[in-house]
Amino acid sequence: SHDLTIQNEYISARFDPDTGLLMEMKNLEQDLLLPVRQAFYWYNASTGNQLSSQASGAYIFRPNQQKPLFVSQWAQTRVVKTALVQEVHQNFSAWCSQVVRLYPGQRHLELEWTVGPIPVGDNWGKEVISRFDTSLETKGLFFTDSNGREILERRRDYRPTWQLNQTEPVAGNYYPVNSRIYITDGNMQLTVLTDRSQGGSSLSDGSMELMVHRRLLRDDNRGVGEPLLESENTGLWVRGRHLVLLDKARTAAVGHRLQAEKELLAPQLVLASGGGGTPYHLA
Amino acid sequence: AGDSAPLNEAMAVLQHHDAVSGTSKQHVADDYARQLAAGWTPCEVLLSNALARLSGSKEMFTFCHNLNTSLCPLSQTAKSFQVIVYNPLARKVNRMVRLPVSKHVFLVKDPSGAVVPSDVVTMPSSNVQELLFSASVPALGFSIYSVSQVPGWRSRPRPPESRFQKSLSWIKSSFHVRSLLVKPS
């Protein structure tokens, strides 16, 4: 069918048949529906400008413009549906792809992203983000965790402990995300769990972004003495996962806290050739 | 004899913010990776000894570090193998296990010997086969699943795209581009 949807008992995700991008998420159990657009973008890394010679580098994130550029406005898609998994494979470009997955019994959408090697043939350093855009009226607020324990309220262009004169509208609103970032309008909450620490922010109401990979061409003059540019000039590619949960604001914490523990302390696999091991006892 | 001290030491060194965020000079980042790799090897011995002791059977245990890129020589070549799933959480969990396998059909049995539902899924982008089955693992414990190839059966390869389909998907993709170029995005 032209309609691209994956679903299990609890969650359904619908994709735009024209662009292949995620466009809507439903929590079937709580009867919640949220239009969610997710895509990859990249910030053009600053090499210094008339305001400041500061370049984007290992220690400094400083895009040369506020608006990131699309990696691609559409994705070539392939759908896999079996009894044990439903997944949409999205191919955005030669260096950016993603698999959106749903397993039976799972109350979150799994986005396994693969980014890199980031091309720098145009002599532009690039800082790649995954961004979720929704209709939630978040009034400038978003929430990030501190080491998976305390959740901190963040307010755009604001600091609770001093009068901020915002000079970097993007980087000045980026915060460390160790395990989760979320936005809420008080009724619905959209949470993204990460499988590693990333930079994250909400630069406009209803929007949430996480930086997944960077490749820069200048040193930021803060001591490293070399650009954040993997050696051998081939560039690294990175694969990770974002788990997306849509819940009522009131009950969202149960969902993301229990799931985050399962991610942090995920089961470990060990293999052994089939049977026939030597009986082993202490003696 | 296994030993976890080298890995503890490496993890202690890697608390440095440069290690956590990858913002060191390249050769320092490479050395961080070297320390982790050197620390992991004696740890595998320690884990193997613990599993042999706890399961009462000394096996050649194998650790596949590249499962996230669908690489695992043992599961991709063996006709039968065991999957030991260890759960570090203090509560029972169910986890979908995904393992790269050869183009065959497999039978998966749980610790009690009962057959569990499994699937072999072909990854569209890489044509790699992955075996899926759901594992139930006790709190702070492990479960041993056995996997064996069903002789004489091969998994249905994804039907090759016919020339017509190939050209159709090409037209669709180029159409997308043209429509995006024409339509204001």
Interface residues (C-beta under 8 A of the other chain):
Chain A: D18 T19 A58 Y59 F70 Q73 W74 Q76 R78 V80 T82 A83 L84 V85 H89 N91 S97 Y103 P104 G105 S197 V224 G225 E226 L228 E230 S231 R239 E261 K262 L265 A266 P267 Q268 L269 V270 L271 A272 S273 G274 G275 G277 T278 P279 Y280 H281 L282
Chain B: V20 S21 G22 T23 S24 K25 Q26 D30 L47 S48 L51 A52 R53 S55 G56 S57 K58 E59 M60 F61 T62 F63 C64 L67 N68 T69 C72 L74 S75 A78 K79 S80 F81 Q82 V83 I84 V85 Y86 N87 P88 L89 V93 N94 R95 M96 V97 L99 P117 S118 D119 V121 T122 M123 P124 S125 L132 F133 S134 A135 V137 S146 V147 S148 S169 S173 H176 S179 L180 S185
